[in-house]
Amino acid sequence: MTAVTGSVRIDRHEIKISRPEKVLFPGEGITKGELIEYYARIAPRMLPHLRNRPLTLERYPDGIGTKRFFQKEVSSYFPDWIRRVTVPKVGGTVTHVVCNDAATLVYLANQACVTPHIFLSRVDKLDYPDQMVFDLDPQGEDFEVVRSTAQAFKQLLDELALPAYLKTTGSRGLHVVVPLRRRESYDSVRSFARDAAGIVIGQAPKERTLEQLKANRGERVFIDTNRNGYAQLIAPAYAVRARAGAPVSVPLAWSELSRKSLRPNGITIRTIFGRLEKAEDPWHDFWDNPASLATARRKLARRAKP
């Protein structure tokens, strides 16, 4: 895709681009046009992680240094060709965007949607997540404790014979993600995640915590297992984050965890394609072998016994 001007045609849809010159990331002068170009180019890699999921849009109409808003309900002016799904919520329903194609992704970027956040389930089985996420959120500046916590999860998940994938959040931490067969409810998956986190915390309680109150966490890494609840959100693989430099949530090979240069916000929309040209996507097989938690739950219970 060449530089954005006027309008673009993608998947037989003509999308009028408004103010591509508007700066969304003022520190680096990154414009809305650059954001649109990024999402158009990354779409083949990103769409498998968006497809058939309700989205919540994190929008910054006047750039990341100004007021943001999170949009769940589809705007009335969105074109008819954009897919939608109506899902239940407390007290009613909400109709979300579903992004299954590059045209929709580009249209959302033109709405200054910096990050499209996803459900962990798909529209045909909303109550059954197809992935389990451990969100490792540092409270201080020591990234080494995040590395060691991620490695501890890898070791535990290997013992449980569960596939484990790693990515940066594009912000401050890391995500450890397990692809799942859609057989268990959110509550069941979240309970398993909390039990697994308890074992990892027990190995280094001075460095890791499940403490909900931020004031009580100290410098410990917060392991957020609540992401595994219904209608909770995560930034998917290849999403841009609203941080200086336009960093990207990037899939990692586990071998990269030991690199001293690794930073959770170290790869941006201006550097990621150089990376992708040099190496295979570490998540290329993410959806090939989803796991069941049944056997792993029995192993985890035995592992937890004193």
C-alpha positions as CSV (number, residue, x, y, z in Angstrom):
1,M,0.0,0.0,0.0
2,T,1.4,3.4,-1.0
3,A,1.1,6.6,1.0
4,V,-2.4,7.3,2.1
5,T,-4.3,10.0,0.3
6,G,-7.9,10.8,-0.4
7,S,-9.3,7.3,-0.5
8,V,-8.1,3.7,-0.7
9,R,-9.7,0.6,-2.2
10,I,-9.4,-2.7,-0.3
11,D,-11.4,-5.9,-0.7
12,R,-13.7,-4.1,-3.2
13,H,-14.5,-1.4,-0.6
14,E,-13.7,2.2,-1.2
15,I,-12.6,3.9,2.1
16,K,-12.4,7.7,2.3
17,I,-9.4,8.7,4.3
18,S,-9.9,11.8,6.5
19,R,-6.9,13.9,7.5
20,P,-4.1,11.3,7.1
21,E,-1.6,14.1,8.0
22,K,-3.0,14.4,11.5
23,V,-0.2,13.5,14.0
24,L,-1.3,10.8,16.5
25,F,2.0,10.2,18.1
26,P,3.5,13.7,18.6
27,G,6.9,12.6,20.0
28,E,7.8,10.9,16.7
29,G,5.5,12.7,14.3
30,I,3.7,9.5,13.5
31,T,0.5,10.3,11.6
32,K,-2.8,8.7,11.1
33,G,-1.8,7.9,7.6
34,E,1.2,5.9,8.9
35,L,-1.2,4.1,11.3
36,I,-3.5,3.2,8.4
37,E,-0.6,2.0,6.3
38,Y,0.7,-0.2,9.1
39,Y,-2.7,-1.9,9.7
40,A,-3.2,-2.4,6.0
41,R,0.2,-4.1,5.7
42,I,0.1,-6.1,8.9
43,A,-3.5,-7.4,8.2
44,P,-2.5,-10.9,6.8
45,R,-0.7,-11.6,10.1
46,M,-3.1,-9.9,12.4
47,L,-6.5,-10.9,11.1
48,P,-6.3,-14.6,12.4
49,H,-6.1,-13.1,15.9
50,L,-9.1,-10.8,15.3
51,R,-11.4,-12.9,13.2
52,N,-15.0,-13.5,14.5
53,R,-14.4,-11.7,17.8
54,P,-16.2,-8.7,19.3
55,L,-13.9,-5.7,19.3
56,T,-13.7,-2.7,21.6
57,L,-12.0,0.2,19.9
58,E,-9.5,2.4,21.8
59,R,-9.7,5.7,19.9
60,Y,-7.6,8.9,20.0
61,P,-9.2,11.4,17.6
62,D,-6.7,14.1,18.5
63,G,-3.6,12.0,19.3
64,I,-2.3,9.9,22.2
65,G,-1.5,12.9,24.3
66,T,-5.2,13.9,24.4
67,K,-8.4,12.4,25.6
68,R,-9.1,8.8,24.5
69,F,-12.3,6.8,24.6
70,F,-13.2,3.2,24.4
71,Q,-16.0,2.4,21.9
72,K,-18.0,-0.8,22.2
73,E,-21.3,0.1,20.4
74,V,-20.9,0.4,16.6
75,S,-21.5,4.0,15.4
76,S,-24.5,4.6,13.3
77,Y,-22.4,6.0,10.5
78,F,-20.2,2.9,10.1
79,P,-20.8,1.4,6.6
80,D,-23.1,-1.6,6.2
81,W,-20.4,-3.9,5.0
82,I,-18.7,-3.8,8.4
83,R,-19.7,-6.9,10.3
84,R,-21.4,-6.6,13.7
85,V,-22.4,-8.9,16.5
86,T,-24.8,-8.2,19.3
87,V,-23.8,-9.7,22.6
88,P,-25.4,-9.7,26.1
89,K,-24.2,-7.5,28.9
90,V,-25.6,-6.6,32.3
91,G,-28.9,-4.9,31.8
92,G,-29.1,-5.3,28.0
93,T,-27.0,-5.9,24.9
94,V,-24.2,-4.1,23.0
95,T,-23.4,-4.4,19.3
96,H,-19.7,-4.7,18.6
97,V,-17.6,-4.5,15.4
98,V,-16.2,-7.8,14.1
99,C,-13.1,-7.4,12.0
100,N,-12.6,-10.2,9.5
101,D,-10.9,-8.4,6.7
102,A,-8.3,-5.8,5.9
103,A,-10.9,-3.2,4.8
104,T,-12.5,-3.2,8.2
105,L,-9.0,-2.9,9.9
106,V,-8.2,0.1,7.7
107,Y,-11.6,1.7,8.3
108,L,-11.1,1.5,12.0
109,A,-7.6,3.0,11.8
110,N,-9.1,5.9,9.9
111,Q,-11.4,6.4,12.9
112,A,-8.2,6.9,14.9
113,C,-8.6,3.5,16.5
114,V,-5.0,2.9,17.7
115,T,-5.8,-0.4,19.4
116,P,-8.6,-2.8,18.6
117,H,-9.1,-4.9,21.8
118,I,-10.5,-8.4,21.5
119,F,-12.7,-10.8,23.5
120,L,-11.0,-14.2,24.2
121,S,-13.9,-16.0,22.6
122,R,-15.5,-16.0,19.1
123,V,-19.1,-15.0,18.2
124,D,-20.4,-18.5,17.7
125,K,-19.4,-19.6,21.2
126,L,-19.2,-16.4,23.2
127,D,-19.1,-18.2,26.6
128,Y,-16.2,-20.5,25.7
129,P,-12.8,-18.8,25.3
130,D,-10.3,-20.2,22.8
131,Q,-7.3,-18.9,24.7
132,M,-6.0,-18.4,28.2
133,V,-3.9,-15.4,29.0
134,F,-1.4,-14.7,31.8
135,D,-0.8,-10.9,31.8
136,L,2.5,-10.1,33.5
137,D,2.3,-6.5,34.6
138,P,5.4,-5.0,36.3
139,Q,4.9,-2.5,39.1
140,G,8.4,-1.1,38.9
141,E,11.1,-0.7,36.3
142,D,12.8,-4.1,36.7
143,F,12.0,-6.1,33.6
144,E,14.1,-9.0,34.8
145,V,11.4,-10.1,37.2
146,V,9.0,-10.2,34.2
147,R,11.4,-12.4,32.3
148,S,11.8,-14.8,35.1
149,T,8.1,-15.0,35.7
150,A,7.4,-15.7,32.0
151,Q,10.0,-18.4,32.1
152,A,8.4,-19.9,35.2
153,F,5.1,-20.1,33.4
154,K,6.8,-21.8,30.4
155,Q,8.3,-24.4,32.7
156,L,5.0,-25.1,34.4
157,L,2.9,-25.2,31.2
158,D,5.5,-27.6,29.7
159,E,5.0,-29.9,32.7
160,L,1.3,-29.7,32.2
161,A,1.7,-30.5,28.4
162,L,0.1,-27.2,27.4
163,P,1.3,-25.2,24.5
164,A,2.6,-21.8,25.6
165,Y,3.1,-18.7,23.4
166,L,4.8,-15.5,24.3
167,K,4.3,-11.9,23.2
168,T,5.1,-8.4,24.3
169,T,2.2,-6.3,25.4
170,G,3.6,-3.3,23.6
171,S,3.4,-1.5,26.9
172,R,5.2,-2.6,30.0
173,G,4.9,-6.3,30.3
174,L,4.5,-9.7,28.6
175,H,1.6,-12.0,27.8
176,V,1.9,-15.8,28.1
177,V,-1.0,-17.3,26.1
178,V,-2.3,-20.9,25.7
179,P,-4.6,-21.7,22.8
180,L,-7.7,-23.7,23.9
181,R,-10.3,-26.0,22.6
182,R,-13.6,-24.3,23.2
183,R,-14.9,-26.7,25.8
184,E,-14.7,-24.8,29.1
185,S,-16.5,-21.7,30.3
186,Y,-14.7,-18.5,31.2
187,D,-15.1,-19.2,34.9
188,S,-13.5,-22.6,34.5
189,V,-10.6,-21.2,32.5
190,R,-10.1,-18.3,34.9
191,S,-10.1,-20.7,37.9
192,F,-7.4,-22.8,36.2
193,A,-5.3,-19.7,35.4
194,R,-5.5,-18.6,39.0
195,D,-4.4,-22.0,40.3
196,A,-1.5,-22.0,37.9
197,A,-0.5,-18.5,38.8
198,G,-0.6,-19.5,42.5
199,I,2.1,-22.2,41.8
200,V,4.3,-19.7,40.0
201,I,3.9,-17.1,42.7
202,G,4.8,-19.7,45.4
203,Q,8.2,-20.1,43.7
204,A,9.0,-16.5,44.2
205,P,6.5,-14.7,46.4
206,K,8.6,-11.7,46.9
207,E,8.7,-11.0,43.2
208,R,5.1,-12.1,42.0
209,T,1.6,-11.5,43.2
210,L,-2.1,-11.8,42.5
211,E,-2.9,-8.8,44.7
212,Q,-5.8,-6.8,43.2
213,L,-5.0,-3.6,45.1
214,K,-2.2,-1.8,43.3
215,A,-1.1,-0.1,46.5
216,N,-0.5,-3.6,48.1
217,R,1.7,-5.0,45.2
218,G,4.9,-3.2,46.0
219,E,7.5,-3.9,43.3
220,R,6.1,-7.3,42.5
221,V,4.9,-8.4,39.1
222,F,1.1,-8.5,39.0
223,I,-0.1,-11.7,37.3
224,D,-3.5,-10.7,36.0
225,T,-5.6,-13.8,35.5
226,N,-8.9,-11.7,35.4
227,R,-8.3,-11.2,31.7
228,N,-9.8,-14.7,31.4
229,G,-13.3,-13.4,32.3
230,Y,-16.3,-12.9,30.0
231,A,-16.1,-9.7,28.0
232,Q,-12.6,-8.9,29.4
233,L,-10.2,-7.6,26.8
234,I,-6.6,-7.9,25.6
235,A,-4.6,-6.2,22.9
236,P,-4.1,-8.9,20.2
237,A,-0.9,-9.8,18.5
238,Y,0.3,-7.0,16.2
239,A,-1.9,-4.3,17.8
240,V,-0.4,-0.9,18.1
241,R,-0.4,0.6,21.6
242,A,-1.0,4.2,22.6
243,R,2.5,4.8,23.8
244,A,5.5,6.9,22.7
245,G,6.9,5.6,19.4
246,A,3.8,3.5,18.5
247,P,5.0,0.2,19.9
248,V,3.4,-3.0,18.8
249,S,2.4,-6.1,20.7
250,V,4.7,-8.6,19.1
251,P,4.8,-12.4,19.1
252,L,8.1,-13.7,20.4
253,A,10.0,-17.0,20.2
254,W,10.8,-18.3,23.7
255,S,14.5,-18.1,22.9
256,E,14.2,-14.3,22.7
257,L,13.3,-14.1,26.4
258,S,17.0,-14.3,27.3
259,R,18.0,-11.4,25.1
260,K,19.1,-8.5,27.3
261,S,17.9,-6.1,24.6
262,L,14.3,-7.3,24.8
263,R,11.8,-4.6,25.9
264,P,8.0,-4.9,25.9
265,N,7.7,-1.7,23.9
266,G,10.9,-2.1,21.8
267,I,9.3,-2.9,18.4
268,T,7.3,-0.2,16.7
269,I,5.3,0.3,13.5
270,R,8.4,1.7,12.0
271,T,10.6,-1.3,12.9
272,I,8.4,-4.4,12.9
273,F,8.5,-5.2,9.2
274,G,12.3,-5.3,9.2
275,R,12.0,-7.9,12.0
276,L,9.3,-9.9,10.1
277,E,11.5,-10.0,6.9
278,K,14.2,-11.8,8.9
279,A,12.4,-14.4,10.8
280,E,9.3,-16.6,10.7
281,D,6.3,-15.5,12.8
282,P,6.7,-17.3,16.1
283,W,2.9,-17.6,16.3
284,H,2.4,-19.0,12.8
285,D,1.0,-22.3,14.2
286,F,-0.9,-20.7,17.2
287,W,-4.3,-22.1,16.1
288,D,-3.1,-25.5,14.9
289,N,-3.2,-27.5,18.1
290,P,-5.5,-26.0,20.7
291,A,-5.4,-27.7,24.1
292,S,-7.9,-29.2,26.5
293,L,-7.5,-28.3,30.2
294,A,-9.0,-31.6,31.5
295,T,-5.7,-33.6,31.9
296,A,-3.7,-30.5,32.7
297,R,-6.2,-29.7,35.6
298,R,-5.5,-33.1,37.1
299,K,-1.8,-32.7,36.8
300,L,-2.1,-29.2,38.3
301,A,-4.0,-30.5,41.3
302,R,-1.3,-33.1,42.0
303,R,1.4,-30.4,41.5
304,A,-0.3,-28.2,44.0
305,K,-0.5,-30.8,46.8
306,P,2.1,-30.3,49.6
